[in-house]
Amino acid sequence: MPGGNGGGGAGGISRRVVVAALILVALVAPAAFYGEILFGTTYMFGSGVPGMAPLVILFLAAALNPLWKRTRSAGLSRRELLALYGIIVVGAPLVTHGILVWALSTNISHQYLARAMPEWETAFLQHLPPWFSPTNSAAVEAYFQGRSPVPWAEWRGPALGWGSYMLALFTATLCLILLLRRQWISHERLAFPLAQVPLEMVQGETASGRGRLPATWVFWIGFLISFGLTTISRLSGLFPAIPDIPLTGVVLMPPSRAGSSGWSGSG
């Protein structure tokens, strides 16, 4: 494959891309937890670390990719950069509030709260399967209070149970996408607007096949405007002396006043 080594394939999946993506996902995990706990962000596009991390990583990787030409490596191709982005997009949500907190904290919290509400034991806890969460009182208390080693033996069953569920869910979703891919792409010609952002962000060099950022001035003007406004808006939340630039809450189509005037449509 042009511009790639390390066992790259036609689709851009190479060994170095997979290893780099897994390392980056591991680095995104603590940043995501930090942002969710301190700033209340969740996994939504543009809401914080988990949502914007793949695009930021893609931008930095494409910006630094031309520097590889000074070494023996030819750098990452456009397909490799997009494959890197795709792996992080799929892997980053797995370690964020939307999935991991439900597979860990929420499931074991019932065992912890049952100490204050004994009726839970006969109401529904006895109906939960043994792999749902750890049931050992010491392990449950240690999870919420900390200052103790992780009882891996107690977590082995729940980890295998919920891990197999997420793997089955991911496989079923992937199979559904593969079944609808030809209909969506070839026949209905769907545009997939969210996919156009990374596709347009990374351009390919015709000579070496190496991926890079667009060189057009329109791209950089739009990037600087968006980056500047977002940065000022976020800094104003941390430092009140900086004037805030509201970027949300703008109503383009206000609701009709008919509902607020007491008219019910009954004549």
FENHUTA-V422597 format. One record per pair of residues at least 24 apart in sequence whose ideal C-beta (glycine too) atoms are under 10 Angstrom apart, sorted by the first residue. I is the first residue (numbers start at 1). J is the second residue. Records with the same first field share a line. If there is no record, write none. Layout:
I: J, J
This chain:
1: 77, 79, 80, 209
2: 74, 77, 78, 79, 204, 205, 206, 207, 208, 209, 210
3: 65, 68, 69, 73, 74, 75, 76, 77, 78, 79, 80, 81, 204, 205, 207, 208, 209, 210, 211
4: 73, 74, 75, 76, 77, 78, 79, 80, 81, 83, 209, 210, 211
5: 72, 73, 74, 75, 76, 77, 80
6: 73, 76, 80
8: 76, 77, 79, 80, 83
9: 79, 80, 83
10: 79
11: 79, 80, 82, 83, 86
12: 76, 77, 78, 79, 80, 81, 82, 83, 84, 85, 86, 211
13: 79, 80, 83, 84, 86, 87
14: 76, 77, 79, 80, 83, 84
16: 73, 76, 80, 84
17: 76, 77, 79, 80, 81, 82, 83, 84, 85, 86, 87
18: 83, 84, 87
20: 57, 61, 76, 80, 84, 87, 88
21: 54, 57, 83, 84, 85, 86, 87, 88, 89, 90, 91, 92
22: 87, 88, 91
24: 53, 54, 57, 61, 84, 87, 88, 91, 92
25: 53, 54, 57, 87, 88, 90, 91, 92, 93, 94, 95
26: 91, 95
27: 53, 57
28: 53, 54, 56, 57, 88, 91, 92, 93, 95, 96
29: 91, 92, 94, 95, 96, 100
30: 95
31: 92, 95
32: 92, 93, 95, 96, 97, 100
33: 95, 96, 97, 100, 101
35: 96, 97
36: 96, 97, 98, 101
37: 97
39: 234, 237, 238
40: 97
41: 96, 97
42: 96, 97, 98
43: 92, 93, 94, 95, 96, 97, 98, 99
44: 98
45: 194, 197
46: 230, 247, 248
48: 96, 97, 234
49: 92, 96
50: 92, 93, 94, 95, 96, 97, 98
51: 89, 92, 93, 96
52: 92, 230
53: 88, 89, 92, 96
54: 84, 85, 86, 87, 88, 89, 90, 91, 92, 93, 198
55: 85, 88, 89, 197, 198, 201
56: 88
57: 81, 84, 85, 88, 89, 92
58: 82, 84, 85, 86, 88, 89, 197, 198, 201, 202, 211, 213
59: 85, 198, 201, 202, 213, 223, 227
60: 213
61: 85, 88, 202, 211, 213
62: 198, 201, 202, 203, 210, 211, 212, 213, 214
63: 212, 213
64: 212, 213
65: 202, 205, 210, 211, 212, 213
66: 205, 208, 210, 211, 212, 213
68: 208, 210
69: 205, 208, 210
73: 210
74: 208, 209, 210
75: 205, 208, 209, 210, 211, 212
76: 202, 209, 210, 211, 212
77: 202, 204, 205, 208, 209, 210, 211
78: 199, 202, 203, 204, 205, 209, 210, 211, 212
79: 202, 204, 209, 211
80: 202, 209, 210, 211
81: 198, 201, 202, 203, 204, 210, 211, 212
82: 195, 198, 199, 201, 202, 204, 211
84: 198, 202, 211
85: 197, 198, 199, 201, 202
86: 195, 198
89: 194, 198
90: 170, 174
94: 166, 170
99: 162, 166, 169
100: 162, 166
102: 162
103: 133, 158, 159, 161, 162, 163, 165, 166
104: 133, 143, 155, 158, 159, 162
105: 133, 143, 144
106: 133
107: 132, 133, 134, 158, 161, 162
108: 132, 133, 134, 135, 139, 140, 143, 144, 154, 155, 158
109: 133, 140, 143, 144
110: 140
111: 135, 136, 137, 139, 140, 141, 143, 144
112: 137, 140, 141, 143, 144, 145
113: 140, 144
114: 140
115: 140, 141
129: 157, 158, 161
130: 157, 158, 161
131: 156, 157, 158, 159, 160, 161, 162, 164, 165
132: 157, 158, 161, 162
133: 157, 158, 161, 162
134: 158
